[in-house]
């Protein structure tokens, strides 16, 4: 509907050729945003799994984070390239963090109690945190003091991941068009689409216990991709293919192991 209205308005103002050109730029920018940001879906799932957020509350986090995510992406549209040029080492720091987390998940399985202590230890030093992972609120009032919940921490992590991955996608869109309206609209619709895609994919992912290992491998791949970006050029198609291959292999192994039981 939006595309039709957008095309019609431009057609009335500038003619059919300009309208077709702008619609093509929008569709290309939108699809590019989706493809380059597809990693976010797996990061979100990993964050929710790490903080043990129930599915019924995950939708609330994504919904509340929608407006924040849009604002952050708009800010990145203006300042992302400048920030990356000045502090490019930030990407390398997070790539190493991704790799370390994935290695720990793969080779050092932890009990749930240990994961809770590890994941919240740094937060206790900064905020007052409650251990209630089944709480539907971002804040709790205990003894007249405000406490943050794991739901709030998951929101912070997810929005921060949006910033990190938009640094790659937004500059790529600038290579297609410099029309600010098209850039902003493609960002808005890509964020909405990603949220909808997660709602569809997440319930299926939960049916596969081994998905944690697949997500760890994907996270490791993303980390190495960022770490060695100056030495090895990994195309978007290859990135998407690797994610798909890892998921398919894991699902097949999971099905085979389930049948044997």
C-alpha positions as CSV (number, residue, x, y, z in Angstrom):
1,X,0.0,0.0,0.0
2,X,2.8,2.4,1.0
3,X,4.7,1.6,-2.2
4,X,1.6,2.3,-4.4
5,X,0.9,5.6,-2.6
6,X,4.5,6.6,-2.8
7,X,4.7,5.8,-6.5
8,X,1.4,7.7,-7.2
9,X,2.5,10.9,-5.4
10,X,5.9,11.0,-7.2
11,X,4.1,10.2,-10.5
12,X,1.8,13.1,-10.1
13,X,4.7,15.5,-9.2
14,X,7.6,14.4,-11.4
15,X,6.2,11.9,-13.9
16,X,6.4,8.1,-14.5
17,X,10.2,7.9,-15.1
18,X,11.1,9.6,-11.8
19,X,8.5,7.6,-10.0
20,X,9.7,4.2,-11.3
21,X,13.3,5.2,-10.5
22,X,12.5,6.2,-6.9
23,X,10.4,3.1,-6.3
24,X,13.3,0.9,-7.5
25,X,15.7,2.7,-5.2
26,X,13.3,2.2,-2.3
27,X,12.8,-1.5,-3.0
28,X,16.6,-2.1,-3.4
29,X,17.4,-0.2,-0.3
30,X,14.7,-2.0,1.7
31,X,15.8,-5.5,0.6
32,X,19.5,-4.6,1.2
33,X,18.6,-3.5,4.8
34,X,16.7,-6.8,5.4
35,X,19.6,-8.9,4.1
36,X,22.3,-7.1,5.9
37,X,20.3,-7.0,9.1
38,X,19.1,-10.7,9.1
39,X,21.8,-11.4,11.6
40,X,19.8,-9.4,14.2
41,X,17.1,-12.1,14.4
42,X,19.6,-14.7,15.6
43,X,21.2,-12.2,18.0
44,X,17.8,-11.4,19.5
45,X,17.1,-15.1,20.0
46,X,20.5,-15.6,21.6
47,X,19.9,-12.6,23.9
48,X,16.5,-13.9,25.0
49,X,17.8,-17.3,25.5
50,X,20.8,-16.0,27.5
51,X,18.5,-14.0,29.8
52,X,15.8,-16.7,29.8
53,X,13.0,-14.4,28.7
54,X,9.7,-16.3,28.1
55,X,8.3,-16.0,24.6
56,X,5.2,-14.2,26.0
57,X,7.4,-11.4,27.1
58,X,9.7,-11.3,24.1
59,X,7.1,-9.6,22.0
60,X,6.9,-6.8,24.6
61,X,10.6,-6.2,24.4
62,X,10.6,-6.0,20.6
63,X,7.5,-3.8,20.6
64,X,8.9,-1.4,23.2
65,X,12.2,-1.4,21.4
66,X,10.6,-0.6,18.0
67,X,10.5,3.1,18.4
68,X,13.9,3.2,20.1
69,X,15.3,1.1,17.3
70,X,13.9,3.5,14.7
71,X,15.4,6.5,16.5
72,X,18.8,4.8,16.8
73,X,18.8,3.9,13.1
74,X,17.9,7.4,12.1
75,X,20.8,8.7,14.3
76,X,23.1,6.1,12.7
77,X,22.0,7.4,9.3
78,X,23.5,10.7,10.1
79,X,26.4,9.9,12.5
80,X,27.1,6.2,12.0
81,X,29.7,6.6,9.2
82,X,31.5,9.4,11.1
83,X,31.6,7.3,14.4
84,X,32.9,4.3,12.6
85,X,35.7,6.3,10.9
86,X,36.8,7.7,14.2
87,X,36.3,4.6,16.4
88,X,36.5,1.7,14.1
89,X,38.1,-0.4,16.9
90,X,34.7,-0.7,18.6
91,X,33.6,-3.2,15.9
92,X,36.7,-5.4,16.6
93,X,36.0,-5.3,20.3
94,X,32.6,-6.7,19.8
95,X,33.7,-9.2,17.2
96,X,36.1,-10.7,19.9
97,X,33.3,-10.6,22.4
98,X,31.0,-12.6,20.0
99,X,33.8,-15.2,19.4
100,X,34.5,-15.6,23.1
101,X,30.8,-16.0,23.9
102,X,30.3,-18.6,21.2
103,X,33.4,-20.6,22.2
104,X,32.1,-20.7,25.8
105,X,28.7,-21.9,24.7
106,X,30.2,-24.6,22.5
107,X,32.9,-26.0,24.8
108,X,32.1,-24.9,28.3
109,X,28.4,-25.7,29.0
110,X,27.2,-24.0,32.2
111,X,24.3,-24.7,34.6
112,X,21.4,-22.3,34.5
113,X,22.4,-21.0,38.0
114,X,26.0,-20.3,36.7
115,X,24.6,-18.5,33.6
116,X,22.4,-16.3,35.8
117,X,25.4,-15.3,38.0
118,X,27.7,-14.6,35.0
119,X,25.2,-12.7,32.9
120,X,24.2,-10.4,35.8
121,X,27.5,-10.0,37.6
122,X,28.6,-7.0,35.6
123,X,25.1,-5.4,35.8
124,X,25.1,-5.6,39.6
125,X,28.0,-3.3,39.7
126,X,26.1,-0.6,37.8
127,X,22.4,-1.2,38.5
128,X,20.1,-2.7,41.0
129,X,19.0,-5.9,39.3
130,X,16.4,-8.5,40.3
131,X,16.8,-12.2,39.3
132,X,13.1,-12.6,38.4
133,X,13.3,-13.8,34.8
134,X,9.5,-14.3,34.7
135,X,8.7,-10.7,35.4
136,X,6.7,-8.9,32.7
137,X,7.9,-5.4,33.8
138,X,11.1,-3.6,33.1
139,X,11.3,-2.3,36.6
140,X,10.3,-3.5,40.1
141,X,9.9,-1.6,43.3
142,X,11.3,-3.5,46.2
143,X,11.5,-1.9,49.7
144,X,10.9,1.5,48.1
145,X,13.9,1.0,45.8
146,X,13.7,0.7,42.0
147,X,15.2,-2.5,40.5
148,X,15.8,-3.4,36.9
149,X,14.7,-6.8,35.6
150,X,16.3,-9.2,33.1
151,X,13.6,-8.0,30.7
152,X,15.2,-4.5,30.8
153,X,18.7,-5.9,30.3
154,X,17.5,-7.9,27.2
155,X,16.0,-4.7,25.8
156,X,19.4,-2.8,26.2
157,X,21.3,-5.7,24.6
158,X,18.9,-5.9,21.6
159,X,18.9,-2.2,21.0
160,X,22.7,-2.1,21.2
161,X,22.9,-4.9,18.6
162,X,20.7,-2.8,16.3
163,X,23.3,-0.1,16.5
164,X,26.2,-2.4,15.8
165,X,24.6,-4.1,12.8
166,X,23.1,-0.9,11.3
167,X,26.6,0.4,11.0
168,X,27.1,-2.0,8.1
169,X,23.7,-1.7,6.4
170,X,23.1,2.0,6.5
171,X,26.3,3.1,4.6
172,X,25.5,0.4,2.0
173,X,22.1,2.1,1.4
174,X,23.9,5.4,0.8
175,X,25.7,3.7,-2.1
176,X,22.3,3.1,-3.7
177,X,20.6,6.5,-3.1
178,X,21.3,9.8,-1.3
179,X,17.6,10.6,-1.1
180,X,17.1,11.0,2.7
181,X,13.3,10.2,2.5
182,X,14.0,6.9,0.8
183,X,16.8,6.1,3.2
184,X,14.6,6.8,6.3
185,X,11.6,4.9,4.9
186,X,13.7,1.8,3.9
187,X,15.1,1.9,7.5
188,X,11.6,2.1,9.1
189,X,10.1,-0.7,7.0
190,X,13.1,-3.0,7.5
191,X,12.9,-2.6,11.3
192,X,9.2,-3.5,11.1
193,X,9.8,-6.5,8.9
194,X,12.6,-7.8,11.1
195,X,10.3,-7.7,14.1
196,X,7.6,-9.6,12.3
197,X,10.1,-12.2,11.0
198,X,11.3,-12.9,14.5
199,X,7.8,-13.5,15.7
200,X,7.4,-16.1,13.0
201,X,10.8,-17.8,13.4
202,X,11.2,-17.8,17.2
203,X,8.5,-20.5,18.0
204,X,10.0,-22.8,15.5
205,X,13.5,-22.3,16.8
206,X,12.4,-23.3,20.3
207,X,11.5,-26.8,19.1
208,X,15.2,-27.6,18.3
209,X,17.3,-28.0,21.5
210,X,20.5,-27.9,19.5
211,X,19.8,-24.5,18.1
212,X,22.0,-22.9,20.8
213,X,25.0,-24.5,19.2
214,X,23.9,-23.3,15.7
215,X,23.5,-19.8,17.1
216,X,26.9,-19.9,18.7
217,X,28.4,-20.9,15.3
218,X,26.6,-18.1,13.6
219,X,27.7,-15.7,16.2
220,X,31.3,-16.9,15.8
221,X,31.0,-16.5,12.0
222,X,29.8,-12.9,12.5
223,X,32.6,-12.2,14.8
224,X,35.3,-13.5,12.4
225,X,33.6,-11.6,9.5
226,X,34.0,-8.3,11.4
227,X,37.5,-9.2,12.7
228,X,39.0,-10.0,9.3
229,X,36.9,-7.6,7.1
230,X,40.1,-5.9,5.9
231,X,41.7,-9.1,4.8
232,X,38.8,-11.2,3.5
233,X,35.7,-9.9,1.7
234,X,32.7,-11.9,2.6
235,X,29.7,-11.1,0.4
236,X,26.2,-10.7,1.6
237,X,25.2,-13.8,-0.3
238,X,27.9,-15.9,1.3
239,X,26.9,-14.6,4.8
240,X,23.3,-15.6,4.2
241,X,24.4,-18.9,2.7
242,X,26.6,-19.7,5.7
243,X,23.7,-18.9,8.2
244,X,21.4,-21.1,6.2
245,X,23.8,-24.0,5.9
246,X,24.6,-23.9,9.7
247,X,20.8,-23.9,10.5
248,X,20.0,-26.7,8.1
249,X,22.8,-29.0,9.3
250,X,21.9,-28.4,12.9
251,X,18.2,-29.1,12.3
252,X,19.0,-32.3,10.5
253,X,21.3,-33.5,13.3
254,X,18.6,-32.5,15.8
255,X,15.9,-34.5,13.9
256,X,18.1,-37.6,13.6
257,X,19.1,-37.5,17.3
258,X,15.4,-37.1,18.3
259,X,14.4,-40.1,16.2
260,X,17.1,-42.3,17.7
261,X,15.7,-41.5,21.2
